[in-house]
């Protein structure tokens, strides 16, 4: 039996490894990039110059040999024919499959802001992108900017500073950083820490236009409130969108992502989707924990469909991933779990009990949100230390007494 996996990222490689554990299965992975599987979340380390591209590569060639996974780098799939069970490569070659896994990932958003195609304005999703950004900073290190104060944007800003940019600014459209992961207290502490790193955070900043600057090699970032900032290198860190073009062209059901069921199977029997391109229950997670949870579900359900699971073993079903955000920038440790940030209505409803504490030096802040009716830990914010992270993860979704949480907060 042959399985083709389209996509050489974390979801695709982990699905392939799960499938190839069955000796009667041949697995071929096709990836558009001319690189082995690497960690995209570590791209800022390459941008900063702390490590080279080879340091973020996950596995050596012998790992693939041992796992019996064949990876075809730089071989982009141009089309899928579900009826003939073939994929068509860019060079016109056709490859047949018994089962197909789409792990096509996501691409960086490039919103239609006027002037966003000017020289010096980039997105960052690949090693090639990082190479271009580093070259731009090397050519003019006067000022760098990041549009978007999300996790990648913040890590990239620190990397730009470390790579030699004299001035670095982060522009965030919301009134605070990481509004989905941090409450006002946590965001204020984080912004203060970034200021200490020499990185200015500009909040409530909506970009209206990029314009050429009178300064050689620079452009102007103009905000809707009239403020203007010069920048030689600008990174658009404004989220990602699922790569669904192949699935759409093949007639699969697609919304924001490729729609899958609890087996990670698409609307077409024998075709599965995992990772950043997959949509389950109306949600595209776009996070590593979801990819790691979805990959073995797809692999085992393919084996079950083919009658290759050992007797007595049932194929698992996927249920929604509990969101977890982890960030480390410089000496900043941050974890956000579950319902860490309450809406004003939720906060005043009496349905949740909040336990929180800020350390005297403002270097640590922890907050635990408990469902008042069930007594279960619904969410948590841990800023400034990893000390309680493993305990908080174990408690997530479990009964959490006031005594348990006060014990954790005593360490802050």
C-alpha positions, 0 to 999 in steps of 0.5 A: 500500500502506498501513501503520499503525503503532500507537505514536509512540515511537522504534521506531514512528517509525523503522519508519515512516521506513524504510517511507515511503522507498518512494514507493508506501507510505503510512504512518500513525502513531497515538499516544495522547499529544497530543505529537509523538515525544519522548525519554523518556530525557530526561524527567529533564531536564524534571523538573529544570527544565533544559529545557522539554518542547519541547527533548526533541522529536525532529523538527519538522513539516517532517521528517515532511512530508519523510519522508512520515509522517503522525502522528495525535497523541492518537488511541489505537487501541482494538482490532485486527481481523486478519481484516478488517485494520482498527484501531478508534480510541477514537472508534469510527472504523475504519482499514484496513491492508495491514500493521500494526506494533505499537510500543505500548511499555511502561508503568511498573510500579506494584507492589501495595504497600499505600498506593501510591495515596496522594497524592504517589506517582507513576510517570514515563513521560510528559510528563504524569507529569513535570508532576505530579511537578514540581507536587508538589515545588513544593508541598512541597520538604521531601523526595523519594524514589525507590523503585528505584535503576535508571538512570531512578531515579538520573537522576530522583533527581538531577533532584528535587534540582535541582528544589528538593527539600531531601532526596532518597533512593533506596531500592534493594532489592538490596545495591548500585546497578545490580547488573546493570550494576555490580560491587561496586567500581563500585557503591560508587564511584557511591554515594559520588558520589551522597552528594557530590551530597546524595542518600542511597542506602539499599540492601537496602531493601524497601518494605513499606507507604506510610502517611499522615504526621502531617506535612501533605502527606507520607507515610511510607515503611516498610521491611520491616526497620522503618526509616521515612522521611517523603516529600512526593513519591515516584517508583516507579521499579520497571521497566516492562512491555510494553503487550500488551493490543491484541495479546492481544485480537487473538489474537496470541501473547504472553508477557512481550511480543508474540512475534516471529520474526527478521523482527519478524513476530508469530504473525499474518502481516502484523502486526509488533512492534518496541521495548519491546513485542516479545519475541524469543527469550524476551527483551524488551529494553526498551532504545533500542539494541534498538528502533533495531535492530528498526525497520529489520528490520521495515520492510525485511521488510514491503517484502520481503513486499510485493515492494517491495525492489529486486532483489538486496537481501535483507531483514535478520534480527534477532539479539539485541541486545548490551546497552549501558547508558549513564548520565550524572547530573551529572558521572558518566559510566558505560557497561556493556557485555555480560557486565560483571558476573560471578556468583560461579560465573563469577568462580571458574570460570577461564573469564574473565580480568578487567582492572581499575583504579581511579584514585587519586582514585576518580573513574574505574574501568574493568574489562574481562572477556575470555573466556579460551577465545576471547580475545574481549572479553565485557564492560566497565565504564567509570565516570567518563569517556567517553575509552575508551567508543568503543574499548570498543564497537569491541572488544566481541565482538572479540579483545582482548589483554592489551596492548590492555587494559593500554593502555586502563587506562593512561589511568585 
